[in-house]
């Protein structure tokens, strides 16, 4: 498969048998919004597809569990930073479960990696990439000559980013690796001991440490939202490159924004959409389907109309699965017919080639719809084998997208159930509807719903 790399602006093939992925996780200070869910679902789908293709994936998604925003909330609520972080990590994990997000191989937290962070900073100091001023440690950007390559900014552009010059910094572009503890850090119990005194790590160093610790340097894929390219990932690359003296990441993969009715989601606009509110209304699978309905490098717009469209399309696939599964159970019960075969190779090729092409999920989804449509059209002309081949492939591909994982196959009827069904047929023909209903009730006790079609009676689970 090939993926678009932000740094080189080119498609890069993923050829390694073992693929290591690091995705920047949340800062747990509030409920997660739909933008967080988009990023999580995209990288989870990437992981699932790589595993489908026979790769072994090591997936790391961290928690930034020490941060200004967490501390602010802790102060407001009279809690510790840890209490706030614990709460919203648990809430995030609930949302992720509803979205069928596979548990990452590792979910490291900043607070559990402080010794490693300190040692990383010490090495940067030793190598001359960092300096200390009164308990604060800064990364000295001019000491790393490849700075700006990821976000593709010139030094002049970069120099304009920091509006207020900080007299403690040697250069306006320098950023904090370690911040000495302030009063609020003490109140929220968000400080740690270090060779530079009590304090806490800067945001960017955390990801350099956790990615190198759990994946080793270099690794294959670093993911996150587009908003993280600068300064977070630019700084992360600088730190890791400076320490290991090698390009740390093969592919920097960034997903685009999620907008709400055409506007950027923001606190100031008051249009933040919580993941769980949408899940409560539409169900986790529909939300996941919606999040995959646009290419990850395009803006995805959320509105009632858009998610309703996703719900309809999702239900169409669900009904197609049901129709095919019912037909299979029917043919397994009453015997096969001389039917057409199914182009399973073509189906697989179309799905795979869409996914291989920079994780083109909308194209992959369109393929599923196209084949579902064709098979449903020919439902009564295809052979049992053809339908079975289609259904198995279809479920496999849907599982790669993270939906319909719990599909319960409809079983064929047993001898006495067949007899009952025939008895009901006779009752219906002689207009003995009472008896027919009684038999329907017997099937309901086994959680079967009967559907009378012009091709005969079919059954599915309630
Ligand atoms: Zn990060």
Boltz pocket constraint, residues with backbone or C-beta under 6 A from the ligand:
constraints:
  - pocket:
      binder: B
      contacts: [[A, 23], [A, 24], [A, 25], [A, 203], [A, 207], [A, 232]]
      max_distance: 6.0
